[in-house]
Amino acid sequence: MPNKIVTADEAAALVRDGDTLTTSGFVGIGVPDELLAAIERRFLATGGPKGLGLLFAAGQGDGKTRGLNRLGHDGLLSRVVGGHWGLIPKVGALALEGKIEAWNLPQGCISQLYRDIAAGKPGMLSRVGIGTFVDPRHGGGAINDISTDDIVTLTEIGGEEFLFYRAMPIDVALLRGTTADPLGNVTMEREALVIDNLAQAMAVRNSGGVVIVQVERTAAPRSLSAREVVIPGALVDAVVVADPANHMQTYATQYSHVFTGRFREDAGASAPMKLDARKIIARRCAFELPVNGVVNLGIGMPEGVAAVAGEEKLLEHLTLTAEPGVIGGRPASGLDFGAAVNTDAVIPQNNQFDFYDGGGLDMACLGMAEADAAGNVNVSRFGPRLAGAGGFINISQNAREVVFAGTFTAGGLDVALEDGHLRVVQEGRAQKFLADVEQITFSGATARARGQRVLYVTERCVFELAEEGISLVEIAPGIDLEADILARMAFRPRIGEIAGMDPRIFRDEPMGLAADLLHLGLDDRFALDAEQGVLFINFEKMRVRTLDDVTRIRESVERLCAPLGRRVDVVVNYDAARIDPEIEDAYAEMVRGLEDRFYGTVTRYSSSAFLRMKLGEAFARDRAPHIFETADEARSFLRR
């Protein structure tokens, strides 16, 4: 019976000059630091292995010395293809200085590519990356001038453009699990994620390479439950038992039972966020949360949306997800990012991106470092700073609705709230709304072609992606349009109707958002004056999202009107209301049915010319829809 358990130095000796490595990990979760430290130690002592290639999906590091930073030595690496670079500045410096060939590709595409390499396929076709810096027409993901190999090419199938991500053989996998037996069977019961370990092991095995797995403990041969084995021993060549210091569950947490899903955390009553620019932005983003929908929240500013959703008692009505495979629960933040508590499931990362790429996300809320007049967003490259795209391109390109969250300016911004009004105390040093972003991580043109709804939310205003580019649609109370917004932008956005941001956002007390989004007070929106024979309906600021919403509205009208035995005239307030495009037809059909059964004369009003036009299109038939700008006009018409 073989015994595959070896020391870290013995494992490092299996890596040859010029080998291509792949490593597991997401931020500080599942990173094989014991193995990476052994390779670094060997290189510093002997000068080898040298000239290594590296393929990784998620960022694996702490922004300082751990993770892939251990490989950031001149001569150790020669070629790197990675998804997120922001946490590995030592390797990033080699790329920016032109000392290594380097590419930044979408995290999800690399994650999925492991499976294609394992299956012996030439590569992977995807729409992900079209129109961004990964598109060969915009650089092909190359980080520097010496990276001239076309690892991403443009192709066309059935008249539609795709990107082809070329497969590459991998010689060594450095992976991580929890428990191994001497045969190399590996479980992951104490890990916060399973990531891509199985796909990576298969890819390397079928490339004729070596699979090395770091674990924290060993067990007797064949004593592990077959249902818990994630990496079968048939795929593993060597196992290394790590020092606990190199096997933390995350870079912020040595070990937590709740991150494994073995225990659930008592939700309790967490302290509300301080009402500052970050919370203002998170609150406005929360208005877009889809009830019963699936959501991805990015790292940084969007993390506050989960906190606001908790304060507003909305978390149980959403399924929050994170790209490494977390479904449900509440995502962790900081160097715990990628882990979550009270999850419904944790699946492989490549499967999560399959779901994302196929349109499974109802909404994504992501950070925004730079935006431009065309609606493009940059989060990946800023002069000498290389952040990388991570899963941003997969997520932003394929979610049904995207909400970008960020302060209006960066670097030293200070704002104050005074009686529900926002005042800029000190402006940020750097503009974020530029004529052209430095690098296109999100393509406005691609989003427009797909009909994607896109918002850009800041503490002082909200923009929306329109056919002409970015359009200013909301402004905060107390903010001056010219001095605080237009003077701080490098371009002039389209300006049409500008609504006020909801005043509840700027006050300390809870917003009561659950009542809005869950339509808990729907009956309060209907008032029947039976004596006058008039039904008043108030849909102000209401969003009709689903067929269930349509049904509830119909049932509310039926309860009031059916017992009367006669028709009623109707006045409907649609101010700041929104009907999602996918249910517009069903909503209009429902209204026509109510008109046929219960309504006499119907008048409607909204201050939005765009909404009045949409309502006119939806309700026009053999009678005029009678849509006005103000309540007085609507009521005057009814009296006449």
N, C-alpha and C positions, 0 to 999 in steps of 0.2 A: 504494500500500500504506500503510495507516494506521500511525502510530507512537504508541502509547498511553503511552509512557514520559514522565512529567512529574516535576516537583519536588514535594516534600512540601507546600510552601506553595500550589502550584497545585492540588494535590489537595484541600487543606483549603478552598480557595475554592469548591469544588463543593458544599459543605454549606450549606444555606439555613436561615434561621431557622425553627424549628418542625418541622424534619425529624425523622423517627424513624430512629435508627441501630441497627445490630446489629454486634457485634464478635466476632472469633474469639479463642480462647485458653482455656487451662486452667491456672490458677495463673500460672506465668511461661512456659508453653509456647505458642508460636503467637500471642502477643499483638502486635498491630501498634503497637508503641510509637512508631515514627517518625510514623505518621499521627495518633495520639492527641496526641503532643507538638505537632504542627503545628496541630491544632485548638485546643489550649490556648493556644499562642502567639498565634494570631489573636484569640482571645477576649480575652486580657489586653491586647492592643494596641488592639483596635477595639471591643470589646463585643459582637462577633458571631462565630460564630452563637450565637443565644440561644434559650431555650425548647425545647431539643431533647428528644425522646423517646429512650429507650434500652431495647433488648431484648437480654439476654445470658443464656446458659445457665450455664456454669461460672464460678467465681470467677476474676477476671483482675486480679491485683495482687500486691504484695509486702507488704501491710499498712502501707505508708508512702506513697510518692509515685508509684510506677510503675503501669502498667496503667490501669485505669479511674479510679484516683485522680486522673489528670490532668484528668478532667472534673468533679471535685468542687469547682466554683466556683459561688457563689450567682448564679443567673441563667442559667448555661449550660444546665443541665438543668431540665426541668419535670415529667417523668414517666419513671419507671424501673420495668421489670419484669425481675427477675433471679432466678437460681437460688441463688447463694451470695454472701453479702455480707461475710463475715468478713475478706477480704483487701482490701476497698475502704472503709476507715473514713471517708475524706473524703466519699464519696457516701452512705455510711450515715448520717453526721451530718446531712446535708441531709434525709434521710428521717425520722430520729428527731425532728428539730426542726420537722417539718411544712412545710418549704420546698419540697418536691416531692411529687407523688403517687408512691406507691411500693408495689410488691407483691413478695412472695417466693413463687415457685412452684417445684415440683419441677424440678430440673435436667433430668431425662430428658424431662419433658413439654414443656419449652421446646425441647429439642433435636429432639424429634419434631415439634413444631409448625412448625418451619422447613419441613419437607417438605410439610405440609398447606397452608401459605401458598403455597409454590411451585406446588402442584397446584390452587390456587384453591378449596380447600375452606373451609367456614365455620369450621372448628375441629376439635378432636380430642376424642374420647370416651376416657375412661380410668377404671379403678377406682382408680388411684393418687391418693392424697390423701384418700380416704374416711376420716372419723373424725379427721383431723388438722386443724391450723389452716388448711389450704388449703380444707377443706370449707366451703361458704358458711354452714353452721350454726355454724361456729366461727371466722368472720372472713373467709373467702374469700381468705386470703393477704395481706390489706391490712396494711401496716406502720403506718399512722397514720390519724387520723380524717378527713383530707381526701381519702383514697383511697376514694371511694364507688362507683366504677364496678364493675359486676358482670362482671368478666372471667372468673370461674369460676362456673358455675351447676350446680345439682343436677338430674339428670333420671333417669328410670326407663325401662328397656327390658326387656321380658319379665319384669317383676317384680323386676329387679335394679337397684340404684342405680349410677349412673355420674356422673362429673364431666365437664362439657363445658368445655374450654379454648378460649376464643374466639380465632379468628385475627385478625390485625391487619396492615395493609399496612406495609411497611418501605421507607423512602426511600433509605437509604444503607447499604452493607455495607463495613466496614473489616476486611479479611482479611489473611492472611499466607502466603507460600510461600517457596520457595527460589530458583528460577530462572524468569525470564519472557522471552519473546521480544517484539519490538515489537508483535505482533498481540494480546498479552495472554494467550497460553497460559502456564499456570503449573504448575510441578512442585513437589514437596515432599520431595525426596530427603534433605535435611539437617535436616528437621524431626522432632521426636520423636513427633509425633502428626499425624493428618489431621483430627481433630475433626469439625466440621460445615461445613467450607468450601464444599463443593459445594452442599449443601442451602441454605445461607445465600445464596450467589450466585444460585441459581435463584429463591429466594423474593423477593429484591430485584429481579432482572431482571423477573420476572413481576408485580411490584407497580409497574413503571414507574420504578424507581429507578436509582441509580448504584452500581456495584461498583468499589471501589478496593482494590488488592492491593499490599501491601508485600513486597518480595523483597530478597535480598542480592546478586543478580547478574543479568545479562542474557545472552541468547544470540542468535545470528543467527535471522532469521525462519524458521519451520518446521523448525528444526534439532532440536527437542526430540522425544524418543520419545513417540509417541502413547499408548503404554501407561503412561507415567509422568506424563502431564498429568492433574492432579487438577481444575483449574478451566479449562475451555476458554475460549479467547479470545473466543468469541461472547458470553460472559456478562460480560466484563470491560470496563470503561470507561477505567480509568487504572491505571498501574503506577508505583510509587515505589521507587527503590533506596535502601535504608536505610543509615544510619550503623551500623557494626558494634556500637557501644555500645547501639543501640536494636534490635538483632536477635540477642540472645543466645538460645542454644537453650533454656535455662531461666534463671530468675533466679539460679540458683546455679552454672550451668555455661555457659561461653561456647560450647563445642562438644565433643561426645563421639561418637565413631564407634559406640560400643555402643548409644547411645540411638536411633540410626537403624536398627539391625538389620543394618548392613553388616558388622559384626564381632561375634563372641561373646566374652564375658569369661570368662577362666579362673576357674572357681568357686573353686578354691583352698581353703584352710582359714582361714576368717575367725575372728577372736577371739570367743569366746563372750561373751554379754551378762553384765553384772554381775548377781548375784543380789540384786535389790532388789524393791520392790513392783511395778514395771513388768514385770519378768521373771516374777515369781510369777503375775501375771495372765495374761501371754502363755502361760505353760506350761499353766495350767489350760484356757485357750481351745483350746490345741493338742490336747487330748484329744478335742475335738469334730471335728477335721479329717476330712473324708470321703475315704477312700482312693479314688483314681481319680475324684474329684469335682471340680466347678468351684466356686471360692471367690472371694469378694470381701473384701478387707481394707481397711478404712477408714484414714484418716489419723490420726496420733497414736498412742494406746495400741495399737490393733490392728496397727500396723506391726511390733511386737515378735513377733507370731505368726509372721511370715515368718522372722525370725531364729531363733526356737526351732525351727521346722520344718527349717531348714538344719542346726542343731546336731544334730537328731535324725535326720538323713538321710531326711527325708520329702518334700523339695521335688520330687523326680522322680516322686513318686506323686500329685501334685496338679496342678491347673491353676489358678494364681492369675490373677486378672483385676483390672483397674482400670476405672472407669466411662468414661474418655474413649476407650476402644477397645482397651486392651491385653489380649492373651490370651496366657497362659503367661509363663514367665520369672519374674523377681523384681522387684517394684515398687520404685521409688526412693522416697526420703522427703524431708521438709523442702520447700524451694523447688524441688527436683527432682521433687516428687510429680506423678504422671501419666505420667512417663517410666518405662521399665523396661529391664532388660538381659536378653539371651538369650530374647527373646520368640518365640512361635510365629507370631503375627500381630498386626497393628495395623489395626483396622477403624474406620469412621466411628463417632462417638459415638452417633448416633441408632440405628444398628444394634445397638450394644452394649446400649442400653436396651430395644430390642425384645426381645432375648434375656433380659434381666433381668426385664422386666415379664411375660413369658410363663412365668416359673417356671424358667428355666434354671439358676439358682444353687442348688447343693446346700446351701451354707452361706454366710452373711455374718457377719463379725466387725466390729462398728462401735463407735465411742466412745459413752460414756454420761456426760452431764453431770448430768442430774437424772432420777430415776425416782420413781414414786409408787405408792400402794397398789393402784391398778387395773392396774399394769403399764405405764402410759404412760411414754414417755421424751421428754425435751426436750434438743435439742442446738442449737436455732436462735435463741432469744431469752432474754436475761437482763437485765431492767431496761433500763439505758441501753446495753447491748451487744447489737448485732445481728450474729449469726453467719450466719443463713440456713441453709436445709435442704440446699442442694446436691443431690447424688444420693441422700441418706440415705433419703428417703421411698420412692422407687422401689425401692431395694435392700432396705430392711428389710421393706417390705410384701410382697414377692414371693419372697424366698428361702425355701427349704423349712425351713431352721433358721436362727435368728438368735441370735448370741451378742453381747451388749453387754458391753463391757470398760471398766472404770474403777475408780479407787481408791474406797474406801468413803466417805471424806470428802475435801474439797479444801482447798488452801491451807495449806502448811506441814506436811503429814503426814510423819512419819518413823517407820519401822519397823525392827526388828532381828531377825535370826535367831540363835537360840541352840540348838544341838544339835537342829536340825530343828524347833524350835518358834518361832512368830511372836510377837513382842512389840511392842506399840504404844508407841514411845518418846515421840512427840508427836502428838497428835490434830490433824487438819486443822481449820481455822477454820470451814469451811462444811459443813453437812449436804448430802448429795446425795440421800438417800431422804426425800422430802417427802410430806406428806399429799396435795398436788396439785402437779403441775408447772406452771410458769408458762405454757408453751406446749406443745401436744401435737404433737411431730414424729413420734412412733410411737404408734399407738393400740393399747392392750392389748385393748380390746373387739373391734376388727377382727381382731386376731391370733387371739383365742380363737374367734371365729366361723369362721375359716378352718382351725382345727385346727393352727396353726403352733406348732412347738416353739420356746420362747424361754427363754434363760438370761441371767442378769445376774451377771457374774463380777467379783468384787473380790479384793483381796489377802487378805482375812480370811474370806470366806464366799461362797457361791453361792446365788442365788435362782432359782426357776423360775416361769414363768407358769402358774397353775392357774385353774380355773373361779372360785375365790373371789378371785382377784387374785394378788399375789406370795406365794410360799411359800418359806420358808427350807429348803434341802435339804442344804447342806454347810457345814462350819465348819472352819477351819484349826486345826492343833494349836497349843496354847498360848493360844488366844483364848477369852475368857470371854463366854458368850452374853449375859448381862445387861449387864455393864459395857462390853464392847467393841462390841456389836452393837445390842441393843434400846434401850439408853440413848442411842444416837447416831442414832436414827431418829425421824421425826415420826409414824410409825404402827407398829402391831404387825403384822408379817406373819403369815401362817398358819404354824404350826409343827407339823409332824407328825414323821415319821422324819427325823432329821438324821444324815447320814453324815459321816465325816471326809474332808476334802480329801486326795487321794493324798499320802502322806508324801514321795514322791520329788520333788514340786514344790519342797520347802523345803530340799533338799540340793544342794550344788554340782555333784556328778557328773551326767553325762547320765542321763536317765530311762529310756532303753531303750524309748522310745515306739514306735519302728518295730516292735519285736517284738509289742507289743500291737495296734497298728492293722493291721499287715499279717498278723497271726496266724502269724508266722514260727515261734513255738514251740508251734503247735497240738498237735502230737503229744505234747508234754510235759504237756498237760492231761489225758491219758488214761493210766490205770494199771490193768492187768488182773492180778488175783490169780487165776490159773488154777486153783490148788489149791482155793481156797475158792469159786471160781465167782462172783466179784464184780468188776464193772467200776466203778472210781472215775473220775468226770469232774469236773474243776475249771474251771468257767466264771466264777470270781470276777473281777469288774471287766472282763469281756469284753463287747464290743459286737458284736452280730451285725447287720450293716448291709445285706448284699447276698445275692442268690441264690447267688453264688459261695461266700460264707461258709457257707451252708447245705449246699452240695454238699461242701465240704471237711470239715465235721463228719461228714456221713454216711459219706464215704470213710474217715475215720480210724477210725470204729467198725467198719466192714466189715473193714478190715485186721486188726483185733484179734479180732473175734468170728467171722468166717466160717470160719476154719480149725478152730475148736473142735468144731463139730458138735453142740453142745448150747447150751441157753439159759444166760444169766448174769443174776444179780441186779445192780442198778445203784444207785449213790448219786451224785447230781449236786449240786454246789455252785453255786448261782445267786446267791451273795452279790454285790451291787452290779453284777450283770450287766444288760445291756439288749438287748432285741430290738426293732429299729426297727419301727414299726407297719405299714409297707407290706409287710413280709415275714413278719409273725406267722403268717399262714395257711400259708405255704409251710414255715415252720419247724415248726409243729405237725404238718403232714402228714408231713414227714420223720421226726419223732420217732415218730409212730404206725406208720410203716413199719418202723422199727427195733424197736419193741415187738413187732410181729407176727412179725418174722423172728428176732430174737436175744434179746430181753429176757424175764426172768421177772418178779420183783417189782422195781418201780422206786420209789425214794424220792428226794425232792428237798428242798432246804432253802435258805432265804434269810432274812436278818434283816429284809427289807423286807416289811411287810404288804401294800403295794400290789402288789409283784411276785408275792407268793404268791397274791394274788387273781387277777392276770393269768394266771399259770401254771395255776391251777385252771380258769379259763375255757378256756384253750387246750387243755389235755390231758384234760379231763373227757369221757368217753364211757361205755362200759358198765362201766368199772372206776374205782375211786377213784384220783385222781392222787397221793395220799400226799405232801403238801407240808408241810414242817415249818419251824420257826423256826431250829433249830440243827442242827449236824452230829451231836451226840450223840443228839438225838431221832430223826433220820433213821436212824442206824445201829442204835439200839435197836429201832426198829420192824422193821428188816430181820432182826435177830437173833431177834425174836419170831416 
